[in-house]
Amino acid sequence: MTIPLWIMFIHGFATGFLTTWLGLVLVNIDPHLRKLTVVGLCYAILATQIRSLPVHFGVHFFFLLILLILIVKWVWNLPFIEALVLVVLGNLIMALGEALFIQIILKLLHTSIPSLINNTFLTLLTPLPQIILMIIIIWIVQNRRIHIFNFEKSIYVGNKDHHENELIVILASLMIVLLVFYCFYVATIHNVFTNKLLSIISMENLGILMSLALIFMTLIMLYFIRRLINLINQENKFLVQHTYLETIDEMITAIRAQQHDQISHLQTLYGYLQLEYYAEARSYLEEMIGDIKMSHRFAYIKDPGLSALAYTKTGVATARGISFNVSVSTDLTQLKVPPYELNRILGNLIDNSFDYVNDLDKDMKQVWLKIDRQDDYYVLEVSNCGNIDGNLVENIFTPGFTSKKGTHAGLGLSIVKKLVQQHRGTIRVKNEDNRVIFTVYFPIQGEDHHESLRKEIGSSTDQKFAGNY
């Protein structure tokens, strides 16, 4: 007994409607209900005609799959590759659900597929569990905004990127098709269900085909891994650029704010002169010149990230009543440490020194930053007044260890040590001349990979580094 046409029509409408809907949300394309209805009706009409033809079931499936791709391409005006991907994704999940629920229904009803087809009522309701499953998956995907590809806003930059993106989509589609074949193969050899198309091919030849499919899937996966590594490298370069831009922007904002203050200072100075308060004007002018020298000296530091760090930390020190002395006697063009990690290392050490001297007497509130070069090493030194106990020296880089009061997590120095070791450097701490000194040594190794980024983001000054500020 064959399945009645009206049941095939209902099943075909549900298949076309739901598989297209799921495929659209998985590639982040808005599924219009009217268009989905058109697709469902077209697919149902074609399904009733094609499944009535005396050919193998597999031929029905692939012929209808191609027609559904063409229908979706026409209705949504999509490129063929995008239509292929979304239709295959929807059909894959539908096919897996069908393979699962048919076996469950057959076991629960203690029947076989021919007996099931002979019962019109059961034939009509058999796809109901997988339909419910599809609706649940669609609801989850839409609410969680989960998508495998993003075809809604496909923006290609340049011809090369356009071809690379097309290649990725084609390879992903091929991998999905191969996975579908492999799922059918596994289900067939384990007698989950009998597929007439696969039964035509001998098991030996089928095994060879599936081995080739696994090889192709492995090669595609290796290509994707290589692309992923390239994307990670590009992301790291972006982080370097982003850090430079942030630090430079912070420095420019601070300089603009100071220029705004200088206008107020000039107005005040003009008032002193108009009122003939010459002694007060001289004193005010000396303070003002001192502030200008302090801010402009950082422009001589060649590395913009380090310059911004020194400038902003000086502002923090001034606000907290701390004397912060900076001494730079070398450039860092051969330092193979990303700028944002270098600033993280120095920033943690400087903040740690600020916290240490914050509660000391006024004449002890002093912190020094020194950047020098010794033989084949860059030497970065952060020191402050005071002494630390010998037991603290042994445990000071241990995660969670802190001598500070309050809610400090004790992670700053452990992070510094980890970053230093990642770049083949060493860090030491010692007491000397009533000062606590943290010294970081980085080996000098050829040309810095990040120098090109420095040149792109900010031009370097030709002036020499200032010696001891």
Helices and strands as residue ranges (DSSP letters): H 5-26, H 33-50, H 57-76, H 80-109, H 113-118, H 120-125, H 128-144, H 158-189, H 196-200, H 203-274, H 278-296, G 297-300, H 304-319, E 323-328, H 339-357, G 362-364, E 366-374, E 377-385, H 390-395, H 412-422, E 426-432, E 435-443, H 451-457
